[in-house]
């Protein structure tokens, strides 16, 4: 594992904590800002999946990459929804049980572990794709940190435990990057696996958070995320 990949995974981990601090250090988080960030992140992530992660996975493994992506998608659905009684991205404003908070943390730990896998696998595939994957992950790390911390607060677990939960997500991210280089199977199939996980996060977590809301602010943010990705893709290809 290169020092740069570990450092980038650590930066992503810090973003998790930053999202938690934004919730725990103030009485009210800007709902509009959080919604806009989620919409923008959704557009950027969908773009990097379709234009970089999936093509690279198929280039490496042929059609078998589709099976690996399906495994990643199904695993996240299992841990975040089938086994978790309540989960959605964004700040939690209603009271939830402590069981809900803990189960959401367990589900997100798997997701954030694969975030680290995605960062390491992206840079193993090349600097351009690694940079774009890192950007996509950073964009949803702040909402991710705010999500788990607000769930812990809504469950009455307190600010310290809320920050500890976000820190656990950051640690899982770093471990995902380190383990990718430590285990050949994960190193070989990590990009395809993370493509499936990232697809779930973008299409089944982020986009449903705003697609039912009226007005053009959030669709504009979503299309803006797509546009920024395409411009970044072209600039890095030069």
HUZI-V667699 format. One record per backbone hydrogen bond with DSSP energy under -1.0 kcal/mol. NH is the residue of the N-H (numbers start at 1). CO is the residue of the C=O. Records with the same first field share a line. If there is no record, write none. Layout:
NH=CO, CO
//
This chain:
6=2
7=3
8=4
9=5
10=6
11=7
12=8
13=9
14=10
15=11
16=12
17=13
18=14
19=15
20=16
21=17
22=18
24=20
25=21
34=30
35=31
36=32
37=33
38=34
39=35
40=36
41=37
42=38
43=39
44=40
45=41
46=42
47=43
48=44
49=45
50=46
51=47
52=48
53=48
54=49
56=52
57=53
58=54
59=55
60=56
61=57
62=58
64=61
65=62
66=63
68=64
69=65
70=66
71=67
72=68
73=69
74=70
75=71
76=72
77=73
78=74
79=75
80=76
81=77
82=77
83=78
96=154
101=97
102=98
103=99
104=100
105=101
106=102
107=103
108=104
109=105
110=106
111=107
112=108
113=109
114=110
115=111
116=112
117=113
118=114
119=115
120=116
121=117
122=118
123=119
124=120
125=121
130=126
131=127
132=128
133=129
134=130
135=131
136=132
137=133
138=134
139=135
144=140
145=141
146=142
147=143
148=144
149=145
150=146
151=147
152=148
153=149
154=150
155=151
156=153
157=152
162=158
163=159
164=160
165=161
166=162
167=163
168=164
169=165
170=166
171=167
172=168
173=169
174=170
175=171
176=172
177=173
178=174
179=175
180=176
183=179
187=183
188=184
189=185
190=186
193=189
194=190
195=191
196=192
197=193
198=194
199=195
200=196
201=197
202=198
203=199
204=200
206=201
207=202
209=206
210=207
211=207
213=210
220=216
221=217
222=218
223=219
224=220
225=221
226=222
227=223
228=224
229=225
230=226
231=227
232=228
233=229
234=230
235=231
236=232
//
